[in-house]
């Protein structure tokens, strides 16, 4: 039961309240007693009033007079004359007498004032205030008079009232604490239920954010987490669906044409054509596998990254030359407008970027079209613009072309042999280098703009 957060909060608050009440009660009691101990002037005035009252009224018996005064004024009085006669009246007078010494009495007859500490056997707790003593004249006789007000009733009344107030505070505090704990725990229970639903795969969780504090921030974080997980789940399902489709399509072709090859009625021409299709689909599966492995490697925390310093303009020329047979076959014009630029980056990874972008441009640029490479430096970045005169990318599709397996025209892309992973690999590599890629507006075709820092971030 104590493991419940509700019980823990309630018990913690109750302990704090009890400790606070105990400290407050003890402190108030001590302050009250100290205040009583500091009433020296009052006690001296009381002895003066005793002298005046006795001498003005001239009663027959001093003991009887002191007894009456003690009863009326609620005080204890001890009087000692030079002959050693002791008069004691009042509740604590016996205790005062038991603590009197000959020296104390002599000091008072010598004109001094004294305080006598004593223990009140009728009162528990801290010791009572010391009795105040000085010389007094009753008639023709000098007496050493010790007096102390009887504070027991005051102390007990104070303690009783204080105890009643504190108990009331405790009861009210407990009730409020129970409601407060329930109020605090309720949103946490809702969050626990929400995270349980998320753990079971239900990402439609939406917690209310009525709190403008840490609980509200936590609820907002859970909502964002659920939304992100929902998007990831959608992406995962799409990914599995796309991979299955991309693999199933060539496998179906390979299986169908392999079965057709078993026919004895095939001509040599048809047989060679079927073998060519099987080889083409096999190559397509191989490229898909390589791209998936490449993305998996780039996604890992230990992705291969080996930066070296080299000339980027030379790398771009080498990539264009390596693809020369392809763009010459389509009678494409490739224009190079590049400044000499030195960059520190992973040469192999960036080579993959330029090959994928150039291949993409060659694939969708019609025959006798034009592809242009421009390289310049700006504000510590190498800026590469790759433009073509192809069919272009609709503006509403530009934010999605870097998603995995996304194709603007799936049927057309399939005829071109694409898997929808090339631009995803490009985006991932550029992100690893701390750069950026975007698609600019163009009157015709597509313009990819790549920005790479000339020196890599040391944290990469």
C-alpha positions in Angstrom: 0.0 0.0 0.0 2.9 2.3 0.9 4.2 1.9 -2.7 1.2 3.9 -4.0 2.3 7.4 -5.0 -1.0 8.8 -3.5 -0.2 7.2 -0.1 3.4 8.4 -0.2 2.5 12.0 -0.9 -0.2 11.9 1.8 2.1 10.3 4.4 5.0 12.7 3.5 2.7 15.7 3.9 1.3 14.4 7.2 4.8 13.8 8.6 5.8 17.3 7.6 2.7 18.7 9.3 3.3 16.7 12.5 6.9 17.8 12.7 6.0 21.4 12.0 3.3 21.4 14.7 5.6 19.8 17.2 8.3 22.4 16.6 5.8 25.2 16.7 4.3 23.9 20.0 7.7 23.6 21.6 8.9 27.0 20.4 5.7 28.8 21.5 5.9 27.1 25.0 9.6 28.1 25.4 8.9 31.7 24.3 6.0 31.9 26.7 8.1 30.7 29.6 11.0 33.0 28.7 8.5 35.9 28.7 7.4 34.9 32.2 11.0 34.7 33.4 11.7 38.3 32.2 9.1 39.9 34.5 11.6 41.1 37.2 10.1 44.5 37.5 6.7 43.1 38.1 7.8 40.9 40.9 9.7 43.9 42.6 6.5 46.0 42.4 4.5 43.1 44.0 6.9 43.1 47.0 6.6 46.9 47.3 2.8 46.6 47.2 3.0 43.9 49.9 5.0 46.3 52.2 2.7 49.2 51.6 -0.5 47.1 52.1 0.8 45.6 55.3 2.1 48.8 56.8 -1.1 50.7 55.9 -3.5 48.1 57.2 -1.4 46.8 60.2 -2.9 43.3 60.3 -2.5 41.2 63.5 -0.7 38.3 61.9 1.9 38.5 59.1 1.5 34.8 58.2 -2.3 35.2 57.8 -1.8 38.4 55.8 0.7 36.7 53.4 -1.7 33.7 53.1 -4.6 35.9 52.0 -2.4 37.8 49.6 -1.0 34.6 48.1 -4.5 33.1 47.6 -5.9 36.3 46.0 -2.9 37.1 43.8 -2.0 33.5 42.9 1.6 33.7 44.0 4.0 31.8 46.3 5.7 33.8 49.1 8.6 32.9 51.5 9.7 35.3 54.2 12.7 34.9 56.5 13.7 37.2 59.3 17.0 37.7 60.9 16.2 35.2 63.7 15.6 32.5 61.1 11.8 32.4 61.3 10.4 31.2 58.0 6.9 31.9 56.7 6.0 30.0 53.6 2.7 30.3 51.7 1.7 29.3 48.3 1.9 26.2 46.1 5.6 26.3 45.3 6.8 27.9 48.6 8.1 24.6 50.0 10.3 24.0 46.9 11.7 27.5 47.3 12.5 27.0 51.0 14.3 23.7 50.1 16.6 25.6 47.7 17.3 28.5 50.0 20.9 28.9 51.4 22.3 30.9 54.3 24.4 32.9 51.9 21.4 33.9 49.8 19.5 35.2 52.9 22.6 37.0 54.2 23.0 38.7 50.7 19.4 40.0 50.9 19.9 41.4 54.4 23.0 43.0 53.0 20.8 45.0 50.6 21.2 42.8 47.5 18.6 41.1 45.4 18.6 37.4 44.7 17.0 34.8 42.5 16.4 31.3 43.7 16.1 28.5 41.2 13.9 25.6 42.3 12.2 22.6 40.8 8.4 22.5 41.0 7.3 19.0 41.7 3.8 19.8 40.7 4.7 20.9 37.1 6.2 18.9 34.3 8.4 20.2 31.5 11.0 22.9 31.7 11.9 24.4 35.2 9.8 27.2 36.6 11.1 30.8 36.6 13.4 31.5 39.6 11.9 33.1 42.7 12.8 36.8 43.1 14.0 37.9 46.5 14.8 41.3 48.2 14.7 43.0 51.6 11.2 44.1 52.8 10.0 46.0 55.9 6.9 44.7 57.6 6.2 46.9 60.6 9.4 47.2 62.6 10.9 43.9 61.3 13.1 43.4 58.2 12.3 40.3 56.2 14.1 38.6 53.3 11.1 38.1 51.0 11.0 35.7 48.1 8.1 35.8 45.7 7.1 34.1 42.4 3.8 34.4 40.6 1.9 31.1 40.2 2.1 30.7 36.4 0.9 27.2 36.3 -2.6 28.1 35.4 -1.4 30.5 32.8 1.0 28.0 31.3 -1.7 25.2 31.3 -4.3 27.5 29.8 -1.8 28.6 27.1 -0.8 25.0 26.4 -4.4 23.9 26.3 -5.4 26.6 23.8 -2.3 26.1 21.7 -2.9 22.3 21.6 -6.5 22.9 20.6 -5.4 25.2 17.8 -2.7 22.9 16.6 -5.0 19.8 16.6 -7.5 21.8 14.6 -4.8 22.7 12.1 -3.7 19.1 11.9 -7.2 17.8 11.2 -7.9 20.5 8.6 -4.4 20.0 7.1 -4.9 16.3 6.8 -8.2 16.7 4.9 -6.7 19.3 2.6 -3.6 17.1 2.1 -5.7 14.1 1.1 -7.5 16.3 -1.5 -4.3 17.9 -2.7 -2.6 14.5 -3.0 -5.5 13.1 -5.1 -5.3 16.3 -7.2 -1.6 15.8 -7.8 -1.8 12.0 -8.4 -4.8 12.1 -10.8 -2.8 13.5 -13.8 0.0 11.1 -13.0 -2.4 8.2 -13.1 -3.7 9.4 -16.5 -0.1 9.6 -17.8 0.6 6.1 -16.5 -2.5 4.8 -18.3 -1.5 6.8 -21.4 2.0 5.3 -21.5 0.5 1.8 -21.0 -1.6 2.3 -24.0 1.4 3.5 -26.0 3.4 0.5 -24.9 0.6 -1.7 -26.3 0.8 0.1 -29.6 -2.1 2.5 -29.2 -0.6 5.9 -30.3 -3.9 7.8 -30.4 -3.3 9.0 -26.9 -4.1 12.7 -26.3 -3.7 14.0 -22.7 -5.4 17.2 -21.7 -2.8 20.0 -20.9 -4.8 22.0 -18.3 -1.8 22.3 -16.0 0.6 25.2 -16.7 3.5 23.6 -14.8 5.8 20.6 -14.9 2.9 18.2 -15.2 1.6 20.1 -18.2 5.0 20.0 -19.8 5.2 16.2 -19.1 1.7 15.7 -20.6 2.8 17.7 -23.7 5.9 15.6 -24.0 3.9 12.4 -23.8 1.5 13.8 -26.5 4.4 14.7 -28.7 6.0 11.3 -28.1 2.7 9.5 -29.0 2.5 11.6 -32.2 6.1 10.9 -33.1 5.7 7.2 -32.5 2.5 7.2 -34.5 4.4 8.8 -37.4 7.2 6.3 -37.0 4.8 3.4 -36.9 3.2 4.7 -40.1 6.6 5.1 -41.7 7.5 1.6 -40.6 4.4 0.1 -42.1 5.0 2.0 -45.3 8.6 1.0 -45.3 7.7 -2.7 -44.9 5.0 -2.4 -47.5 7.3 -0.6 -50.0 10.2 -3.0 -49.4 7.8 -6.0 -49.9 6.5 -4.4 -53.1 9.9 -3.5 -54.4 11.1 -7.1 -53.8 8.0 -8.8 -54.8 7.8 -7.1 -58.2 11.2 -8.3 -59.6 10.8 -11.7 -57.9 7.5 -12.2 -59.7 9.1 -11.2 -63.0 12.1 -13.5 -62.4 9.8 -16.4 -61.4 7.5 -15.9 -64.4 10.3 -15.7 -67.0 12.2 -18.5 -65.4 9.1 -20.7 -65.8 8.8 -19.5 -69.4 12.3 -20.6 -70.1 11.3 -24.2 -69.4 9.1 -24.1 -72.5 10.7 -26.1 -75.4 8.8 -24.0 -78.0 10.7 -20.8 -77.2 12.7 -19.3 -80.0 16.3 -18.4 -79.4 15.4 -14.7 -79.6 12.7 -15.0 -76.9 15.0 -17.1 -74.7 17.7 -14.4 -74.8 15.2 -11.7 -74.2 13.8 -13.5 -71.1 17.3 -14.1 -69.8 18.0 -10.4 -70.2 14.9 -9.5 -68.2 15.9 -11.9 -65.5 19.3 -10.4 -65.3 17.9 -6.9 -65.2 15.5 -7.7 -62.4 18.3 -9.5 -60.5 20.4 -6.3 -60.8 17.5 -4.3 -59.6 17.2 -6.5 -56.5 20.9 -6.2 -55.9 20.8 -2.4 -56.1 17.8 -2.4 -53.7 19.7 -4.6 -51.2 22.8 -2.4 -51.5 20.8 0.7 -50.9 19.0 -0.7 -47.9 22.3 -1.8 -46.4 23.8 1.7 -47.1 20.9 3.4 -45.3 21.1 1.0 -42.4 24.8 1.8 -42.1 24.2 5.5 -42.3 21.4 5.3 -39.7 23.6 3.6 -37.2 25.4 5.5 -34.5 28.7 4.1 -35.7 28.3 5.1 -39.3 31.6 5.1 -41.3 32.9 8.7 -41.5 36.5 9.3 -42.5 37.0 13.0 -43.4 40.0 13.9 -45.6 41.0 17.2 -47.2 40.6 17.1 -51.0 39.5 19.2 -54.0 35.7 19.1 -54.4 35.8 20.5 -58.0 38.1 17.6 -59.1 35.7 15.0 -57.5 32.7 16.5 -59.4 34.7 16.3 -62.7 35.6 12.7 -62.0 32.0 11.7 -61.2 30.8 13.3 -64.5 33.5 11.5 -66.5 32.6 8.2 -64.9 29.0 8.6 -66.1 30.0 9.8 -69.5 28.8 6.7 -71.4 25.3 7.2 -70.0 24.9 10.9 -70.8 26.5 10.5 -74.2 24.1 7.7 -75.0 21.2 10.2 -74.5 23.1 12.9 -76.3 23.0 15.1 -73.1 25.1 18.2 -72.7 26.9 18.5 -69.3 28.1 21.9 -68.3 30.7 22.4 -65.5 31.1 25.9 -64.0 33.3 25.3 -60.9 35.7 27.2 -58.7 38.7 25.5 -57.3 37.3 24.4 -53.8 39.1 22.5 -51.1 36.8 20.7 -48.6 37.3 18.3 -45.6 34.8 15.5 -45.8 34.3 11.8 -46.4 35.3 11.5 -50.0 33.6 8.2 -50.6 30.3 9.2 -49.1 30.1 12.5 -51.1 31.0 10.6 -54.3 27.9 8.6 -53.7 25.9 11.9 -53.3 27.1 13.3 -56.7 26.6 9.9 -58.5 23.0 9.6 -57.2 22.1 13.3 -58.1 23.7 13.0 -61.5 22.0 9.6 -62.1 18.7 11.1 -61.1 19.1 14.1 -63.5 20.2 11.8 -66.4 17.3 9.5 -65.8 14.6 12.2 -66.0 16.2 14.5 -68.6 15.0 13.9 -72.1 17.5 13.2 -75.0 19.5 16.2 -76.1 18.8 17.9 -72.8 21.3 19.7 -70.5 22.7 19.1 -67.1 24.7 21.9 -65.3 27.1 21.7 -62.4 28.0 24.9 -60.5 30.4 25.1 -57.6 31.2 28.1 -55.5 32.2 29.1 -51.9 29.9 31.3 -49.8 30.1 32.1 -46.0 32.3 29.1 -45.1 30.2 26.7 -47.2 30.8 24.9 -50.5 27.6 25.4 -52.6 26.9 22.9 -55.4 24.0 23.5 -57.8 23.0 20.7 -60.1 20.3 21.7 -62.6 18.7 19.9 -65.5 16.1 20.4 -68.2 14.0 17.4 -67.2 10.4 17.1 -66.2 10.9 18.9 -62.9 9.4 18.2 -59.5 6.0 19.7 -58.5 6.3 22.2 -55.6 3.9 20.2 -53.4 6.1 17.1 -53.8 9.5 18.7 -53.0 9.3 18.1 -49.2 8.7 14.4 -49.7 11.2 13.4 -52.4 13.8 12.7 -49.8 11.6 10.2 -48.0 12.4 6.5 -48.4 10.7 4.8 -51.3 8.8 7.9 -52.2 8.2 8.3 -55.9 6.5 11.1 -57.7 5.3 8.8 -60.4 5.7 5.2 -59.3 4.9 3.7 -62.7 7.4 5.9 -64.5 10.1 5.4 -61.8 9.7 1.6 -62.1 10.4 1.7 -65.8 13.5 3.7 -65.1 14.7 1.1 -62.5 14.5 3.3 -59.5 13.7 2.1 -55.9 13.0 5.5 -54.3 16.1 5.3 -52.0 18.6 7.3 -53.9 17.6 10.7 -52.7 17.1 9.4 -49.2 20.8 8.3 -49.2 21.8 11.7 -50.5 19.9 13.5 -47.7 21.3 11.2 -45.0 25.0 11.6 -46.1 24.6 15.4 -46.3 23.0 15.5 -42.9 26.0 13.5 -41.5 28.3 16.2 -42.9 26.3 19.0 -41.3 25.2 20.3 -44.6 21.8 20.9 -46.3 20.1 20.1 -49.5 17.1 21.8 -51.1 15.2 22.1 -54.3 15.0 25.6 -55.9 12.4 26.9 -58.2 13.2 26.6 -61.8 11.5 27.6 -65.0 12.3 24.2 -66.5 13.6 21.0 -64.9 15.0 20.6 -61.4 17.7 22.4 -59.4 19.3 20.7 -56.5 21.3 22.9 -54.2 23.8 21.3 -51.8 25.5 23.3 -49.0 28.5 21.7 -47.2 30.8 23.2 -44.6 34.3 23.6 -45.8 35.5 22.3 -42.4 33.5 19.6 -40.6 32.0 20.1 -37.1 34.5 18.6 -34.6 31.5 16.9 -32.9 30.7 14.9 -36.0 
